[in-house]
Amino acid sequence: MSTVQLVHPPYNATLAYLSAKTKGDGYFGGSSGFHTVFWKITNFIGTIGVQGTLVADPTINDWVDITLTSADGIGAVYSMDTTGVLTTVAVASNTYTTPVTLAKSFNFIGNFVWVRAKVSDWTQGTVNVISINR
């Protein structure tokens, strides 16, 4: 699933965007539940995430935010246990509070029937593309 390019209008506003739903691994009866989301943003301030549902014909209340993990560790949150072992903590979404230009990918696992992109608290910049693959 790829979205069209989204450009924030030239006036002060906080915007939100939900993409159309796209078929997840669970739609096809897949058992791995493995998905990848990729986004490319330019001068962006806001939050980008992914939602999923297990419901075949979802309503607004059937969607949940999906936990994303970064394969490269860039921008990830870390935790250290009492023995000094450093582990990556998953992040539910990416919030950018200063203008950011980047391309980023995340993996998530779940037998979601439908998945969609979610942009919130968007105050500036361009979402060049958001792509979700199963």
Summary of the structure (lengths in Angstrom):
residues: 134
radius of gyration: 15.6
end to end distance: 9.7
largest distance: 50.6
contacts: 389
relative contact order: 0.43
helix: 5%
strand: 58%
